[in-house]
Amino acid sequence: MLYSQIVLRNGMPFDLKLPAARPMAIGAMTREQLDAELQKSVNSIKEGKVYSADEVDAMLAEEFGILQKILCHSDIN
């Protein structure tokens, strides 16, 4: 179907362009913008929206199908 649309439109059936908005670097933020972003983080923590490193590892492993190797402190020594 995509190929037939390319032939019918004599090109791609959608625009090919990168998004105009880019993430803002911390150095480019004003003090007020930085304070607002940091406050969002503080509010998120207060609301209990936090994950341990193990939880994040498990979520990423599940999402990307990665097998986890569980290391204990005793395994490192």
Long-range contacts (C-beta under 8 A, 24 or more apart in sequence): none
